[in-house]
Amino acid sequence: MRAAALVAICLAIALPAKAQMSDNAYANIDWQYNFPLSNSFADHSSGWGMNFEGGFYLTDNISLGGYIAFHSNHEYFGRKTLPVGEGGSLNTDQQHTLFQLPFGVAARYTFDRGGAFQPYVGLKLGPQYAQLQSDFNVFQATKNTWGFYASPEVGMNIYPWAYGPGLHIAAYYSYGTNKGDLLTYSVDGLSNIGLRIGIAF
């Protein structure tokens, strides 16, 4: 993930682009840090995520496009007794991983598109794939789930020079309707708040 982010940044800096991809298009490549809310499966904050988004302006201020993002959160659980099969049990510690992969449609309303500072409000909608994973001893248990994803966002594209890419910063809230049970744990909805920092084209 770090190597992919580094390559993307190097390629972006090398591009002889204008302040934006074109007069009517935009794209962002972001690293993201997220904080899970009300999640008992893996609730530790994490910087293991990226966001890719691009779109076209339908009017002077309103754009429509697409996005795909991914994130992993982790949490260690101390030794406890877990039920295994019918009537069995296992006493072990666990490493939980929650992987989220939302994708779909992104809409924005951008203020002052011609300026060096271009704040916006946005909304992302679409399906979300999520995987619950528990590693314990030499075993692994997983649960795959699908849900509907919605994420309002506020952010800004900053173009400090006339040519070349700019900086993108954003804050977001997200909610996915994913549900799943794994071992003695249950997930009913996935909500997060997070920050994104990346490159704006």
C-alpha positions, -999 to +999 in steps of 0.1 A: +000+000+000+028+024+009+047+016-023+015+022-044+009+055-027+046+066-033+044+056-070+011+075-074+026+106-058+058+105-080+038+100-112+015+129-103+043+153-095+059+144-129+028+151-149+028+184-168-008+190-159-027+222-155-042+231-122-070+207-130-072+177-155-092+199-178-117+227-176-145+202-167-128+173-150-111+166-117-094+137-099-081+130-064-057+103-051-057+102-013-042+085+017-068+083+044-069+079+082-101+066+098-116+063+132-143+036+136-174+045+156-195+020+177-176-009+163-168-037+188-150-059+163-120-037+153-123-002+167-087+010+166-080+040+143-058+033+113-040+049+084-042+018+062-064+032+035-066+051+002-093+068-018-095+073-056-121+097-071-127+114-104-156+132-121-168+158-146-185+191-139-221+192-153-224+229-144-200+256-131-202+241-096-218+207-097-199+176-106-207+139-109-182+110-110-171+078-094-149+066-065-134+036-049-117+034-015-104+008+009-095+007+045-083-018+071-087-015+109-072-038+134-076-047+171-059-072+194-080-092+218-064-110+248-068-147+256-104-159+260-124-191+255-142-193+221-168-218+210-156-241+182-180-264+163-207-282+183-198-283+220-161-276+215-140-246+227-107-230+222-087-208+246-066-183+226-059-147+219-070-130+186-060-104+160-091-089+144-091-072+110-120-052+095-115-045+057-139-021+040-142-015+002-169+010-008-173+022-044-199+039-065-211+075-074-196+107-061-212+142-064-198+175-054-207+212-051-175+232-055-172+269-045-149+293-064-137+268-090-113+293-106-095+302-074-064+287-058-085+275-029-116+255-040-137+243-011-165+218-017-192+197-001-197+162-015-216+129-011-206+094-020-231+066-024-228+029-035-223-006-023-197-016+002-179-049+006-166-057+041-147-086+055-145-095+092-114-116+099-101-131+131-066-148+133-061-170+163-033-195+169-028-211+135-064-207+125-084-180+107-121-172+106-137-148+081-171-134+073-178-115+040-207-090+039-223-065+015-241-034+024-252+001+012-226+029+018-232+067+022-206+092+030-209+131+032-177+149+029-163+185+032-129+193+016-108+216-004-085+214-035-056+238-032-036+249-063-006+269-052+008+272-088-006+276-122+008+243-136+011+210-120-011+191-095-024+206-063-032+194-028-065+178-017-077+177+020-110+164+032-129+152+063-157+126+060-183+106+078-193+072+064-220+046+072-224+011+057-253-012+064-231-043+065-240-069+090-223-101+101-215-125+129-181-141+135-174-163+165-189-145+195-188-111+178-216-093+159-215-063+136-246-044+127-236-014+106-202+002+101-197+039+108-164+059+106-151+094+106-119+101+088-094+125+071-080+124+036-048+140+023-037+136-013-031+150-048-056+171-068-057+171-106 
